[in-house]
Amino acid sequence: MILICGAGAFGTALAVTLAQTGPVTLWARDADHAAEMQTGRQNARRLSDIRLPDNVTVISGPLPGGTSPCLLAMPMQTLGAFLSEHQTALAIRPLVACCKGMDLGTGLGPTALIARICPQATPAILTGPSFARDIAFGLPTALTLACADDCWGQALQRALTTPTLRLYRTTDTLGAELGGALKNVIAIACGAVMGAGLGESARAALMTRGFAEMNRLARALGAEPQTLAGLSGFGDLVLTCTSAQSRNYRYGQSIAEGAGFDPSITVEGAATARAVLTRAQALALDMPITHAVTALVTGELHVAQAMDMLLSRPLKEE
């Protein structure tokens, strides 16, 4: 029995695909939402055209105890509070974070936050290039599963692989979570570039220089460079920076166009940019795109000013 905490689009999509291999319990914070899904067999609020398989049970309230894997499909900025609230029920489970970002309060990534709050649990992260709708519709998707304990990593890889969801394993949890966090920052920048009509060439340049920034921070923090070159880094960067399905990309577009953005939609890159910039400054690292995105999301700069800031930097070797 797999437990998924978080009944948003991604948690629901994971429930649908994992139901191919066995029973799934999907936990929703909102009791009314859970009742709607259990009775109507769909998530009308997030994935209305997807039917929940019969072996998916939707619940709310106290979490069930146990030792089976628990997937944490919730926004990064709510993960710490959730872990603290349900610490007893989660204490001895393998906990697989399905969020991308850095906690604004602590500067920690998902696995480090799990280790701090639930020290007896086995932390892991599931990340990489994926959209909830693709997973829910059974379209082929490949993700990275990172777990420092490779024995647990192998067990989780077997438990969470489905006929349409292929998982690649690594023990580099830091690299995997940094790739997933940092690409959202670059996606906001790419959305702003396209929203401002600056063109495909500018976006390609921004993605390339953004990838260099991602690697710069990852190396400084001790991550393995090859992890960033894989699905959780480069793969996720390509997807998120080139598709309007990406919330972070659309958010960047909305900033450039001066349009409103639905506040109920989670944009992990906005908080992550601020957390990353603080971390980079403490390490004396030059991360100009992250700096520009932070200024955009806090309203300190407009897109034209941010582009001028980037383009006026001193010339240098690549």
Sequence and secondary structure as in RCSB ss.txt:
>XXXX:A:sequence
MILICGAGAFGTALAVTLAQTGPVTLWARDADHAAEMQTGRQNARRLSDIRLPDNVTVISGPLPGGTSPCLLAMP
MQTLGAFLSEHQTALAIRPLVACCKGMDLGTGLGPTALIARICPQATPAILTGPSFARDIAFGLPTALTLACADD
CWGQALQRALTTPTLRLYRTTDTLGAELGGALKNVIAIACGAVMGAGLGESARAALMTRGFAEMNRLARALGAEP
QTLAGLSGFGDLVLTCTSAQSRNYRYGQSIAEGAGFDPSITVEGAATARAVLTRAQALALDMPITHAVTALVTGE
LHVAQAMDMLLSRPLKEE
>XXXX:A:secstr
 EEEE  SHHHHHHHHHHTTTS EEEE SSHHHHHHHHHHSEETTTEEEEE  TTEEEE SS    SS EEE S 
HHHHHHHHHHTHHHHTTSEEEE   S  TTT   HHHHHHHH TTSEEEEEESS  HHHHHTT  EEEEEE SSH
HHHHHHHHHH  SSEEEEEES HHHHHHHHHHHHHHHHHHHHHHHTT  HHHHHHHHHHHHHHHHHHHHHHT  H
HHHTSIIIIIHHHHHHH TT HHHHHHHHHHHT    TTS  HHHHHHHHHHHHHHHTT   HHHHHHHHHHTTS
S HHHHHHHHHTS     
